[in-house]
């Protein structure tokens, strides 16, 4: 069998460079870090209805990735959900997965009234008001993204410095913010999916306010072969815990 290709999928609001630190810990590994359509550097115009769905992302990626080797799909945030869609679409091409939550076992728990203060942004992003208030306005993009990222990471350094300014520039171009939040229009809830037979490592951040560790209870129902690893930090695993991400990828390759 040919050497596997490790496919690193970023989240929202993110960029392929989110994996720079983790990738540096993968010497000799064949790696692809795709630019996701409509997200940050992947903005090339408005996203047609349905074009931002996890299934549509998966279809584009599978068509673009080399077909001369099996794939290990890796993703955090919406990148995890796109990776899971790739597994559903082409399980014969994929030999392993390294994911972060969410996954279908969350079901409708994220919609609970008690969690409205955490998941309000998803509903906001499905309104025209989000586009009208934020799109193309660099200061508004910076404030909105900083508010969300800091809340999800719990680490103020994630919203400071050159990396964050790179994110702001990518998402502040006219039309780019609107294209990026098409994800929330085309992907509602977490319940879509079927049980995966692909060997999977689930990296669950110990301080992720969006996904409490109690929500890992349904992993065996959705993954036939799954290893749960609790990792340090908050929501942005490849940025906040690159060593844990790289370790999980290397362990998955060895298996």
C-alpha positions as CSV (number, residue, x, y, z in Angstrom):
1,X,0.0,0.0,0.0
2,X,1.2,3.5,-0.8
3,X,2.2,5.9,2.0
4,X,-1.0,7.6,3.4
5,X,-1.7,11.2,2.8
6,X,-2.6,13.2,5.9
7,X,-5.3,15.7,5.0
8,X,-5.5,18.6,7.5
9,X,-8.9,20.5,7.5
10,X,-9.2,23.8,9.3
11,X,-12.3,25.3,11.0
12,X,-14.3,28.5,11.1
13,X,-12.9,31.2,11.4
14,X,-9.6,29.7,10.4
15,X,-6.9,29.2,7.7
16,X,-4.7,26.3,6.5
17,X,-1.9,28.0,8.5
18,X,-3.7,27.0,11.7
19,X,-1.8,23.7,11.3
20,X,1.6,25.2,10.9
21,X,2.8,24.2,14.4
22,X,1.4,20.7,14.3
23,X,2.7,20.2,10.8
24,X,6.2,21.0,11.9
25,X,6.0,18.0,14.2
26,X,5.2,15.6,11.4
27,X,8.6,15.3,9.6
28,X,8.6,12.9,6.7
29,X,4.8,12.6,6.7
30,X,3.0,13.3,3.4
31,X,0.6,16.1,4.2
32,X,-2.0,18.1,2.3
33,X,-3.6,21.2,3.8
34,X,-6.4,22.2,1.5
35,X,-7.9,25.7,1.2
36,X,-11.6,25.2,2.0
37,X,-13.9,26.9,-0.5
38,X,-15.6,30.0,0.8
39,X,-13.6,30.1,4.0
40,X,-10.9,32.8,4.5
41,X,-8.2,32.2,1.8
42,X,-10.8,30.1,-0.1
43,X,-13.1,33.0,-0.8
44,X,-13.6,33.4,-4.5
45,X,-17.2,34.8,-4.6
46,X,-20.6,34.0,-3.2
47,X,-21.4,30.4,-2.2
48,X,-24.5,29.1,-4.0
49,X,-27.2,27.4,-1.9
50,X,-25.9,24.0,-0.8
51,X,-22.3,24.7,-1.9
52,X,-21.2,25.1,1.7
53,X,-22.6,21.9,3.0
54,X,-20.3,19.3,4.6
55,X,-21.1,16.9,1.8
56,X,-20.3,19.5,-0.9
57,X,-17.0,20.3,0.7
58,X,-16.2,16.6,0.9
59,X,-17.0,16.0,-2.7
60,X,-14.7,18.9,-3.8
61,X,-11.9,17.7,-1.6
62,X,-12.1,14.1,-2.7
63,X,-12.0,15.2,-6.4
64,X,-9.0,17.4,-5.8
65,X,-6.9,15.2,-3.6
66,X,-4.4,12.7,-5.1
67,X,-5.9,9.3,-5.6
68,X,-2.6,7.4,-5.5
69,X,-2.6,6.8,-1.8
70,X,-5.1,6.2,1.1
71,X,-6.1,9.2,3.2
72,X,-6.0,10.0,6.9
73,X,-8.4,12.8,7.4
74,X,-7.9,15.3,10.2
75,X,-10.1,18.2,11.2
76,X,-11.1,20.5,14.0
77,X,-14.3,22.6,14.3
78,X,-16.2,22.4,10.9
79,X,-13.1,20.7,9.5
80,X,-14.0,17.7,11.6
81,X,-17.5,17.6,10.2
82,X,-16.1,17.9,6.7
83,X,-13.7,15.0,7.4
84,X,-16.6,12.9,8.7
85,X,-18.5,13.7,5.4
86,X,-15.4,12.5,3.5
87,X,-15.5,9.2,5.4
88,X,-19.2,8.8,4.6
89,X,-18.7,9.6,0.9
90,X,-15.6,7.5,0.2
91,X,-14.8,5.1,3.1
92,X,-12.7,3.0,0.7
93,X,-10.2,5.8,0.3
94,X,-9.8,6.5,4.0
95,X,-7.7,4.5,6.5
96,X,-8.0,6.7,9.6
97,X,-9.4,9.8,11.1
98,X,-8.3,12.3,13.8
99,X,-11.2,14.5,14.7
100,X,-12.5,17.0,17.3
101,X,-16.2,17.5,18.3
102,X,-18.8,17.9,17.0
103,X,-20.2,14.6,15.8
104,X,-23.7,13.2,15.2
105,X,-24.0,11.9,18.8
106,X,-24.4,15.5,20.0
107,X,-27.9,15.3,18.4
108,X,-30.0,18.2,19.4
109,X,-28.2,19.0,22.7
110,X,-26.6,22.1,21.3
111,X,-30.1,23.5,20.7
112,X,-31.1,23.4,24.4
113,X,-32.4,26.7,25.7
114,X,-29.8,26.6,28.5
115,X,-27.0,26.8,26.0
116,X,-28.3,29.7,24.0
117,X,-25.5,31.9,25.3
118,X,-23.0,29.5,23.6
119,X,-24.6,28.7,20.3
120,X,-26.4,32.0,19.5
121,X,-23.9,32.8,16.8
122,X,-25.1,30.0,14.6
123,X,-28.6,31.4,14.5
124,X,-27.2,35.0,14.0
125,X,-25.1,33.8,11.1
126,X,-28.2,32.5,9.3
127,X,-29.7,36.0,9.2
128,X,-29.2,38.8,6.7
129,X,-28.3,41.0,9.7
130,X,-25.0,39.3,10.1
131,X,-24.0,40.2,6.6
132,X,-25.3,43.7,6.9
133,X,-23.5,44.5,10.1
134,X,-20.2,42.7,9.5
135,X,-19.3,41.9,5.9
136,X,-16.6,44.0,4.4
137,X,-16.0,46.0,7.6
138,X,-12.6,45.2,8.9
139,X,-13.2,46.6,12.4
140,X,-16.5,44.7,12.7
141,X,-15.0,41.5,11.5
142,X,-12.1,41.9,14.0
143,X,-14.4,42.5,16.9
144,X,-16.9,39.7,16.0
145,X,-14.2,37.1,15.4
146,X,-12.2,38.2,18.5
147,X,-15.2,37.9,20.7
148,X,-16.0,34.4,19.5
149,X,-12.5,33.1,19.3
150,X,-11.6,34.3,22.8
151,X,-14.8,32.8,24.3
152,X,-14.1,29.4,22.6
153,X,-10.4,29.3,23.4
154,X,-10.2,30.9,26.8
155,X,-6.7,32.2,25.8
156,X,-6.4,35.9,24.9
157,X,-3.2,35.3,22.9
158,X,-5.2,33.5,20.2
159,X,-6.8,36.9,19.3
160,X,-3.5,38.8,19.2
161,X,-0.5,39.0,17.0
162,X,0.2,38.2,13.3
163,X,-1.8,35.0,13.0
164,X,-5.0,36.7,14.1
165,X,-4.4,39.7,11.9
166,X,-4.0,37.2,9.0
167,X,-7.4,35.7,9.8
168,X,-9.0,39.2,9.9
169,X,-7.6,40.2,6.6
170,X,-8.8,37.0,4.9
171,X,-12.3,37.3,6.3
172,X,-12.7,41.1,6.0
173,X,-12.6,41.3,2.2
174,X,-15.9,42.4,0.8
175,X,-18.1,39.3,0.5
176,X,-15.7,37.0,2.4
177,X,-17.5,37.0,5.7
178,X,-20.8,36.3,4.1
179,X,-19.3,33.4,2.0
180,X,-17.8,31.9,5.2
181,X,-21.0,31.9,7.2
182,X,-22.8,30.1,4.3
183,X,-21.7,27.1,6.3
184,X,-24.3,27.8,8.9
185,X,-27.0,28.2,6.3
186,X,-26.2,24.8,4.7
187,X,-25.4,22.8,7.9
188,X,-28.0,22.9,10.6
189,X,-27.6,20.8,13.7
190,X,-25.2,17.9,14.3
191,X,-27.3,14.8,13.8
192,X,-26.4,14.0,10.2
193,X,-24.4,10.9,9.7
194,X,-24.1,7.1,10.0
195,X,-21.8,4.9,12.1
196,X,-18.3,4.9,10.9
197,X,-16.1,1.8,10.6
198,X,-12.9,3.9,10.0
199,X,-10.4,3.8,12.9
200,X,-10.8,7.1,14.6
201,X,-9.1,9.2,17.3
202,X,-11.4,11.8,18.9
203,X,-9.4,14.7,20.5
204,X,-11.7,16.3,23.1
205,X,-10.4,19.6,24.5
206,X,-10.6,19.8,28.3
207,X,-11.7,23.5,28.2
208,X,-13.9,23.7,25.2
209,X,-17.0,25.7,26.3
210,X,-19.0,24.6,23.2
211,X,-18.6,20.8,23.7
212,X,-18.5,19.5,27.3
213,X,-16.8,16.2,27.7
214,X,-20.1,14.7,28.8
215,X,-21.1,14.8,25.2
216,X,-18.6,12.1,24.3
217,X,-21.0,9.6,25.7
218,X,-22.3,8.6,22.2
219,X,-19.0,8.0,20.5
220,X,-19.3,4.2,20.5
221,X,-22.7,4.5,18.9
222,X,-21.2,6.4,16.0
223,X,-17.7,5.1,15.6
224,X,-17.1,1.3,15.5
225,X,-13.4,1.8,16.4
226,X,-12.7,5.0,18.3
227,X,-10.1,6.2,20.8
228,X,-11.0,9.2,23.0
229,X,-8.1,11.4,24.0
230,X,-8.6,14.4,26.3
231,X,-6.3,17.2,25.2
232,X,-5.3,20.5,26.9
233,X,-6.7,23.9,25.9
234,X,-9.8,25.0,24.3
235,X,-11.6,24.7,21.0
236,X,-8.8,25.4,18.5
237,X,-6.8,22.2,19.0
238,X,-4.1,22.5,16.3
239,X,-3.3,26.0,17.6
240,X,-3.7,25.4,21.3
241,X,-2.4,21.8,21.5
242,X,-0.3,21.2,18.4
243,X,1.8,18.5,20.2
244,X,-1.3,16.5,21.1
245,X,-2.6,16.9,17.5
246,X,0.6,15.7,16.0
247,X,1.0,12.9,18.5
248,X,-2.5,11.6,17.6
249,X,-1.8,11.8,13.9
250,X,1.5,9.9,14.2
251,X,-0.1,7.2,16.4
252,X,-2.9,6.8,13.9
253,X,-0.4,6.4,11.0
254,X,1.5,3.7,13.0
255,X,-1.7,1.7,13.3
